[in-house]
Amino acid sequence: MPTIGPIKRRDLIVYLRTLGFTGPHPGGRHETMQRGDFTFPIPNPHRGDISKEFLLRILKDAGISREEWEAL
């Protein structure tokens, strides 16, 4: 069960795939993940982990509740 906290980009992608998302797909400035008709950008690779605050924004944009995330 992933907690709401710093996370590696690679782990974020794995968890999003577990939730039914496909990708990452090439996009404009960012790669995207998709579930059904819904598409949203994911962060580009960088040195550090994705922060807790940024993870919460990503989950909100993706329409994933905290409960759904922690139930993985």
ROMAR-992585 format. One record per residue (C-alpha): z, x, y; residue in one letter; residue number from 1; chain. Coordinates in Angstrom, 2 decimals. Example, Ala and Ser with C-alpha at 12.3 -4.5 7.8 and 13.67 -1.06 7.14 Angstrom:
<recs>
<rec><w>7.80</w><u>12.30</u><v>-4.50</v><residu>A</residu><num>1</num><chaine>A</chaine></rec>
<rec><w>7.14</w><u>13.67</u><v>-1.06</v><residu>S</residu><num>2</num><chaine>A</chaine></rec>
</recs>
This chain:
<recs>
<rec><w>0.00</w><u>0.00</u><v>0.00</v><residu>M</residu><num>1</num><chaine>A</chaine></rec>
<rec><w>-1.09</w><u>1.64</u><v>3.24</v><residu>P</residu><num>2</num><chaine>A</chaine></rec>
<rec><w>1.39</w><u>1.46</u><v>6.07</v><residu>T</residu><num>3</num><chaine>A</chaine></rec>
<rec><w>0.56</w><u>0.96</u><v>9.71</v><residu>I</residu><num>4</num><chaine>A</chaine></rec>
<rec><w>0.58</w><u>4.55</u><v>10.88</v><residu>G</residu><num>5</num><chaine>A</chaine></rec>
<rec><w>-1.60</w><u>7.61</u><v>11.26</v><residu>P</residu><num>6</num><chaine>A</chaine></rec>
<rec><w>-4.44</w><u>7.65</u><v>8.74</v><residu>I</residu><num>7</num><chaine>A</chaine></rec>
<rec><w>-7.35</w><u>9.89</u><v>7.83</v><residu>K</residu><num>8</num><chaine>A</chaine></rec>
<rec><w>-10.83</w><u>8.50</u><v>8.56</v><residu>R</residu><num>9</num><chaine>A</chaine></rec>
<rec><w>-11.79</w><u>8.94</u><v>4.90</v><residu>R</residu><num>10</num><chaine>A</chaine></rec>
<rec><w>-8.80</w><u>6.84</u><v>3.77</v><residu>D</residu><num>11</num><chaine>A</chaine></rec>
<rec><w>-9.62</w><u>4.15</u><v>6.37</v><residu>L</residu><num>12</num><chaine>A</chaine></rec>
<rec><w>-13.12</w><u>3.83</u><v>4.90</v><residu>I</residu><num>13</num><chaine>A</chaine></rec>
<rec><w>-11.75</w><u>3.57</u><v>1.35</v><residu>V</residu><num>14</num><chaine>A</chaine></rec>
<rec><w>-9.30</w><u>0.82</u><v>2.35</v><residu>Y</residu><num>15</num><chaine>A</chaine></rec>
<rec><w>-11.96</w><u>-1.10</u><v>4.29</v><residu>L</residu><num>16</num><chaine>A</chaine></rec>
<rec><w>-14.24</w><u>-0.99</u><v>1.25</v><residu>R</residu><num>17</num><chaine>A</chaine></rec>
<rec><w>-11.36</w><u>-2.37</u><v>-0.83</v><residu>T</residu><num>18</num><chaine>A</chaine></rec>
<rec><w>-11.24</w><u>-5.28</u><v>1.64</v><residu>L</residu><num>19</num><chaine>A</chaine></rec>
<rec><w>-14.93</w><u>-6.02</u><v>1.05</v><residu>G</residu><num>20</num><chaine>A</chaine></rec>
<rec><w>-16.61</w><u>-4.00</u><v>3.79</v><residu>F</residu><num>21</num><chaine>A</chaine></rec>
<rec><w>-19.74</w><u>-1.97</u><v>3.14</v><residu>T</residu><num>22</num><chaine>A</chaine></rec>
<rec><w>-20.72</w><u>1.24</u><v>4.83</v><residu>G</residu><num>23</num><chaine>A</chaine></rec>
<rec><w>-20.42</w><u>3.29</u><v>6.82</v><residu>P</residu><num>24</num><chaine>A</chaine></rec>
<rec><w>-23.94</w><u>2.60</u><v>8.03</v><residu>H</residu><num>25</num><chaine>A</chaine></rec>
<rec><w>-25.67</w><u>4.64</u><v>10.73</v><residu>P</residu><num>26</num><chaine>A</chaine></rec>
<rec><w>-25.48</w><u>3.03</u><v>14.14</v><residu>G</residu><num>27</num><chaine>A</chaine></rec>
<rec><w>-25.98</w><u>4.05</u><v>17.73</v><residu>G</residu><num>28</num><chaine>A</chaine></rec>
<rec><w>-23.12</w><u>6.27</u><v>18.85</v><residu>R</residu><num>29</num><chaine>A</chaine></rec>
<rec><w>-20.84</w><u>5.30</u><v>15.96</v><residu>H</residu><num>30</num><chaine>A</chaine></rec>
<rec><w>-21.24</w><u>4.44</u><v>12.31</v><residu>E</residu><num>31</num><chaine>A</chaine></rec>
<rec><w>-20.53</w><u>0.82</u><v>11.42</v><residu>T</residu><num>32</num><chaine>A</chaine></rec>
<rec><w>-18.89</w><u>-1.09</u><v>8.59</v><residu>M</residu><num>33</num><chaine>A</chaine></rec>
<rec><w>-19.99</w><u>-4.59</u><v>7.62</v><residu>Q</residu><num>34</num><chaine>A</chaine></rec>
<rec><w>-18.55</w><u>-7.60</u><v>5.78</v><residu>R</residu><num>35</num><chaine>A</chaine></rec>
<rec><w>-20.86</w><u>-10.59</u><v>5.62</v><residu>G</residu><num>36</num><chaine>A</chaine></rec>
<rec><w>-22.42</w><u>-11.11</u><v>9.05</v><residu>D</residu><num>37</num><chaine>A</chaine></rec>
<rec><w>-19.60</w><u>-9.23</u><v>10.80</v><residu>F</residu><num>38</num><chaine>A</chaine></rec>
<rec><w>-20.29</w><u>-5.62</u><v>11.85</v><residu>T</residu><num>39</num><chaine>A</chaine></rec>
<rec><w>-17.99</w><u>-3.31</u><v>13.79</v><residu>F</residu><num>40</num><chaine>A</chaine></rec>
<rec><w>-18.00</w><u>0.39</u><v>14.75</v><residu>P</residu><num>41</num><chaine>A</chaine></rec>
<rec><w>-15.64</w><u>2.89</u><v>13.14</v><residu>I</residu><num>42</num><chaine>A</chaine></rec>
<rec><w>-14.40</w><u>6.10</u><v>14.74</v><residu>P</residu><num>43</num><chaine>A</chaine></rec>
<rec><w>-16.49</w><u>9.23</u><v>14.48</v><residu>N</residu><num>44</num><chaine>A</chaine></rec>
<rec><w>-15.07</w><u>12.09</u><v>12.42</v><residu>P</residu><num>45</num><chaine>A</chaine></rec>
<rec><w>-12.75</w><u>14.37</u><v>14.38</v><residu>H</residu><num>46</num><chaine>A</chaine></rec>
<rec><w>-10.05</w><u>16.89</u><v>13.62</v><residu>R</residu><num>47</num><chaine>A</chaine></rec>
<rec><w>-6.88</w><u>14.80</u><v>13.61</v><residu>G</residu><num>48</num><chaine>A</chaine></rec>
<rec><w>-5.78</w><u>11.58</u><v>12.01</v><residu>D</residu><num>49</num><chaine>A</chaine></rec>
<rec><w>-6.45</w><u>8.17</u><v>13.54</v><residu>I</residu><num>50</num><chaine>A</chaine></rec>
<rec><w>-3.31</w><u>7.21</u><v>15.45</v><residu>S</residu><num>51</num><chaine>A</chaine></rec>
<rec><w>-1.22</w><u>4.12</u><v>14.76</v><residu>K</residu><num>52</num><chaine>A</chaine></rec>
<rec><w>-2.31</w><u>2.49</u><v>18.02</v><residu>E</residu><num>53</num><chaine>A</chaine></rec>
<rec><w>-6.00</w><u>3.16</u><v>17.32</v><residu>F</residu><num>54</num><chaine>A</chaine></rec>
<rec><w>-5.63</w><u>1.85</u><v>13.75</v><residu>L</residu><num>55</num><chaine>A</chaine></rec>
<rec><w>-4.13</w><u>-1.39</u><v>15.10</v><residu>L</residu><num>56</num><chaine>A</chaine></rec>
<rec><w>-7.12</w><u>-1.80</u><v>17.46</v><residu>R</residu><num>57</num><chaine>A</chaine></rec>
<rec><w>-9.55</w><u>-1.16</u><v>14.59</v><residu>I</residu><num>58</num><chaine>A</chaine></rec>
<rec><w>-7.81</w><u>-3.74</u><v>12.39</v><residu>L</residu><num>59</num><chaine>A</chaine></rec>
<rec><w>-7.82</w><u>-6.29</u><v>15.22</v><residu>K</residu><num>60</num><chaine>A</chaine></rec>
<rec><w>-11.54</w><u>-5.73</u><v>15.86</v><residu>D</residu><num>61</num><chaine>A</chaine></rec>
<rec><w>-12.23</w><u>-6.05</u><v>12.12</v><residu>A</residu><num>62</num><chaine>A</chaine></rec>
<rec><w>-10.25</w><u>-9.29</u><v>11.87</v><residu>G</residu><num>63</num><chaine>A</chaine></rec>
<rec><w>-7.73</w><u>-7.83</u><v>9.41</v><residu>I</residu><num>64</num><chaine>A</chaine></rec>
<rec><w>-4.13</w><u>-8.99</u><v>9.68</v><residu>S</residu><num>65</num><chaine>A</chaine></rec>
<rec><w>-1.20</w><u>-6.63</u><v>9.28</v><residu>R</residu><num>66</num><chaine>A</chaine></rec>
<rec><w>-0.16</w><u>-8.54</u><v>6.15</v><residu>E</residu><num>67</num><chaine>A</chaine></rec>
<rec><w>-3.64</w><u>-8.25</u><v>4.63</v><residu>E</residu><num>68</num><chaine>A</chaine></rec>
<rec><w>-3.67</w><u>-4.49</u><v>5.35</v><residu>W</residu><num>69</num><chaine>A</chaine></rec>
<rec><w>-0.22</w><u>-3.85</u><v>3.90</v><residu>E</residu><num>70</num><chaine>A</chaine></rec>
<rec><w>-0.99</w><u>-5.93</u><v>0.80</v><residu>A</residu><num>71</num><chaine>A</chaine></rec>
<rec><w>-3.66</w><u>-3.45</u><v>-0.37</v><residu>L</residu><num>72</num><chaine>A</chaine></rec>
</recs>
